[in-house]
Amino acid sequence: MTNLYGEYECKLDPKGRLKMPAALLKQLGTGGAHTFFMNRGFEKNIVLYPQRVWEDITQKIGRLNYYNTQERQFLRYFFRGVKDVTTDGADRILLGKNVQDYADIKSEVVLFAFVDKIEIWDRDTYYEKLDERPEDFSLLSDQIFGSGLSGES
C-alpha cells in the first residue's frame, strides 16, 4: 500500500509544467519516471493517482453497473478528463489547460499528499478552504478513532 504524506508548495512554469518535489517522489520509490493518472477532484482541485493505485481504483469501479443510471452518471463524471502523465527527465508533469481551468490554478499550487493520492490545489484556494478548522473536527476524530475503525482500541 502506498503511504503518501505532506504538503508541498510549488509553482507551474509558463508552459504549465509542475516539478514534482523530490521528497514526494522519494515516497513513491526511486528508479526513473513515475506515471500518474490525473483526474478532476471532488472539489476544485486535481487528483494524481500513482499508476498502481489507479489500477486498483479502476478494478473496483469496473464492477459498477453501466445500466444503472446513477452508476453510469458517476462513471462518466469520474472519468471525465482523465489523463495519464509521466514525469520527464526533470521530474516535471504537464498540467493541461482544461484541468488548470477546472481547479482555477494560476501559477502557485499546493500538493497535498495523503494515503495513496496527491491533490493539487491553487495555493490561495487551498489555504482558504483548509486553514479553517472544522467545528466538528473533534467529534469526527472521536467517530473515526474512537469507534475502533482504526483497528486500535
N, C-alpha and C positions, 0 to 999 in steps of 0.2 A: 504494500500500500504506500502511496506517495504521501509524504508528510511535509507540506509546504507551509511556510510561515514568513511573516514580515511585511512591513510597509516600506516602499521604495519610491522616492520622488525622482522623476526622470523628465527629460524634455524630448519632444519629437524634433527631428531635423526638418529643414524646409521641404523635404520630399515625403514627409510623413513616416519616416523610419524611427523606430524606437530601439535604443540599445538596451538589451536585457542586462540587468545588474548581475555582475559576476557571482555575488553571494547567492542570488536566487538560482542561477544556473547550476551552481555547485550542489544545491539541494536536489536537483534533478539528475545528477550524476555527470561525470566527465566523459569525454570521448566524442568530440565532434559536434555536429549540428544537432539541434533539438527541433522536433516538429511538434507543433501545437495545432489545435483546431480552434479557430476564432469564431465567436458567436455573440449575438446581442445578448446582453444581460437582462435580468428581470426588471431592474431599474435602469436608469440612464447610464449604463456602463457597458463595457465589453468584457467578455469572459474568455480566457485562454485555458483550454484543457490540454494537458500533455497527451500525446498520442495514445498511450496505453489506457489512460483514464477515459478518453473519448471512445475507444473501442468498447470498454465496459458499459458506458452510458448507452451507446447505440445498440448494444446487445439487449439491454433492458427495454429500451424504447421500441425495439423491433418486435416486442411482444404485444404492443398495442394493437387494437383492432381498428384498422383503417375504415371500416364500415360503421363505426360508432362516431356520430357527429362530433361529440366533444373531444374524443381522442384524435380524430382527424384534424380538427382545428388546432389542437396542441401540437401535433406533428408539423403542420405547416408553419406555425409561428416559431416553434423551437428551431427548426432547420432553416428558417428564412435567413439568407445571407451567410450561412456557414462557409468558412474558407479555411483550408489548411495553409499554414505558414511555417517556414523553416528558417532558423537563424542562418544568417550569412557568415562569411569569414570574420566579420567584425561583431558577431553576436547581436545583429540587428534583425528586427522583423518589420515588415511594412504594414502599417495600419491603413487600410483602404479608406478613401474619402467617404464611402457610404457608412462605415461604422464610426468614423470620426464625427460625421454629422449626427448620427443617431445618439451618440453619447455627449454631444456638444463639446467635443475635445478641441481645444485651441492648440497649445503647444506644451504646456506643463501638465504632467499627469502624475497620478499616484498608482503604483501597482500594489494591490492588497492581496497577498498570498495567504491562503488558508486551506488546510487539509489537502485537497487534490486539485485545486484550481487557482487561477490568478485573475482577479478583477482589475480592469484598467479603467480608471476614473479621470475625468477632468479634475485637476487639482482643486479648484475652487468648489466644485460640486461635491467632491469627496469630503472636504472639511465642513462644508455647510451641513451635509447630511449626517456625518458620523461624529462630529465633535460634541454634539449634544447627547448626553447620556439619557437613554430612555427611562421614563418614570418607573416602569415596571421591570427594570433590569435585575433588581434583587429578587423579585418574585420569579422571574423567568429562570434565574440561576438556581433558585430553590427547586423549581419544577424539573429542570434538566439534571442537576447534580444530586438533588435530594431524593429523587424518586428511584434511584438505582439504575437509571438508564445508562449511566457511565460505566456500569459493571463493578462499581465500588459501593461499599456501604458506609 
